Amino acid sequence: MSPEGEHPVIVFDGVCVLCSRWVDFILRHDRTGRFRLAAMQGQHGRALLVAHGLSPDDPVSFLLVEQDRGYRDTDAIVRVLRHLGGPWRPASAMLRMVPRRWRDGAYRWLARHRYHLFGRRAQCRLREPDQAWRFID
């Protein structure tokens, strides 16, 4: 069975500082180890982007793959927050109240400007040894 069949997979930009902070957030708050993480620069992350109609060479979308179904942009963020539970569940509900066109528009603007606003690493984020099992590739 593929990793995304057993666990939802979050595809992230491994050189993006903002995306690395998102990964840190997931690792800190996903206490049950529900999510797996795949850098878009890796073979698996790249294949998931392509399989779900996204360009791995010009990604401006966030991708969550859950039970072989892809969720993009703020719909993906809402699902992640809801799965984290606790205070993140009401946060996901509040985000869902904002019209998708507005929230996705804001997200895509941020995604297009993420390197300029937050910076870019010279290489992919390195895994912490105690969290390596959470990463694919």
C-alpha positions as CSV (number, residue, x, y, z in Angstrom):
1,M,0.0,0.0,0.0
2,S,1.3,3.5,-0.8
3,P,2.1,5.9,2.1
4,E,-0.8,8.1,1.2
5,G,-3.2,5.1,1.5
6,E,-2.1,4.5,5.1
7,H,-1.4,8.1,6.2
8,P,-2.2,11.5,4.7
9,V,0.8,13.0,3.0
10,I,1.7,16.7,3.0
11,V,3.8,17.7,0.1
12,F,6.0,20.7,1.0
13,D,8.7,22.9,-0.6
14,G,11.8,21.7,1.1
15,V,13.8,24.9,0.4
16,C,11.1,27.4,1.4
17,V,11.6,28.8,4.9
18,L,7.9,29.4,5.4
19,C,7.1,25.8,4.3
20,S,9.8,24.5,6.7
21,R,8.0,26.4,9.5
22,W,4.8,24.8,8.5
23,V,6.5,21.4,8.7
24,D,7.8,22.3,12.2
25,F,4.2,23.2,13.2
26,I,2.9,19.9,11.9
27,L,5.6,17.9,13.7
28,R,4.9,19.8,17.0
29,H,1.1,19.5,16.9
30,D,0.5,16.2,15.2
31,R,1.0,14.2,18.4
32,T,-0.4,11.0,17.0
33,G,1.9,10.9,13.9
34,R,-1.0,10.9,11.5
35,F,0.7,12.9,8.7
36,R,3.7,12.0,6.6
37,L,5.7,14.6,4.9
38,A,7.2,14.6,1.4
39,A,9.4,17.4,0.0
40,M,8.4,18.4,-3.5
41,Q,12.1,18.1,-4.4
42,G,12.0,14.4,-3.7
43,Q,10.9,11.6,-6.0
44,H,7.7,10.8,-4.1
45,G,6.7,14.5,-3.5
46,R,7.3,15.3,-7.2
47,A,5.2,12.3,-8.3
48,L,2.3,13.3,-6.1
49,L,2.3,16.8,-7.4
50,V,2.2,15.6,-11.0
51,A,-0.5,12.9,-10.2
52,H,-2.7,15.7,-8.8
53,G,-2.2,18.1,-11.7
54,L,0.3,20.4,-10.1
55,S,3.7,21.5,-11.5
56,P,6.6,20.4,-9.4
57,D,8.7,23.0,-11.1
58,D,6.5,26.0,-10.3
59,P,4.4,25.0,-7.3
60,V,2.0,27.7,-6.1
61,S,-0.3,25.3,-4.3
62,F,-0.3,23.3,-1.1
63,L,-1.1,19.6,-1.5
64,L,-2.5,17.1,1.0
65,V,-3.1,13.6,-0.3
66,E,-5.5,11.6,1.8
67,Q,-6.8,8.2,0.8
68,D,-5.4,8.8,-2.7
69,R,-7.5,12.1,-3.0
70,G,-5.7,15.4,-3.4
71,Y,-6.7,18.5,-1.6
72,R,-5.2,21.9,-2.6
73,D,-4.6,25.3,-1.2
74,T,-6.7,26.3,1.8
75,D,-9.0,23.2,1.6
76,A,-5.8,21.2,2.4
77,I,-4.9,23.6,5.2
78,V,-8.4,23.3,6.7
79,R,-8.3,19.5,6.6
80,V,-4.9,19.4,8.3
81,L,-6.0,21.8,11.0
82,R,-9.2,19.8,11.6
83,H,-7.2,16.6,11.9
84,L,-4.9,18.1,14.4
85,G,-7.8,18.6,16.7
86,G,-7.7,20.6,19.9
87,P,-7.8,24.4,19.3
88,W,-7.0,23.8,15.7
89,R,-10.4,22.4,14.9
90,P,-12.3,25.7,15.6
91,A,-9.5,27.5,13.7
92,S,-10.3,25.3,10.7
93,A,-14.0,26.0,11.0
94,M,-13.4,29.8,11.1
95,L,-11.1,29.5,8.0
96,R,-13.8,27.6,6.2
97,M,-16.3,30.5,6.8
98,V,-14.2,32.7,4.6
99,P,-15.2,32.3,0.9
100,R,-12.8,29.8,-0.8
101,R,-12.1,32.3,-3.6
102,W,-10.8,34.9,-1.1
103,R,-8.8,32.5,1.0
104,D,-7.3,30.7,-2.0
105,G,-6.5,34.0,-3.6
106,A,-4.6,35.2,-0.5
107,Y,-2.9,31.8,-0.2
108,R,-1.8,31.8,-3.9
109,W,-0.4,35.4,-3.6
110,L,1.6,34.3,-0.5
111,A,2.8,31.1,-2.3
112,R,4.0,33.1,-5.3
113,H,5.9,35.5,-3.1
114,R,7.1,33.1,-0.4
115,Y,10.8,33.2,-1.3
116,H,10.9,37.0,-1.4
117,L,9.0,37.4,1.9
118,F,10.4,34.5,4.0
119,G,13.6,33.4,2.2
120,R,14.9,30.3,0.6
121,R,17.4,27.7,1.8
122,A,20.3,26.5,-0.3
123,Q,19.2,22.9,0.2
124,C,16.2,20.9,1.4
125,R,15.3,20.9,5.0
126,L,17.3,18.3,7.0
127,R,15.3,15.8,9.0
128,E,15.7,15.5,12.8
129,P,16.8,11.9,13.6
130,D,13.8,11.4,16.0
131,Q,11.3,12.6,13.3
132,A,12.9,10.8,10.3
133,W,10.1,8.2,10.2
134,R,7.6,11.0,9.4
135,F,9.3,11.9,6.1
136,I,9.0,10.1,2.7
137,D,12.2,10.1,0.4
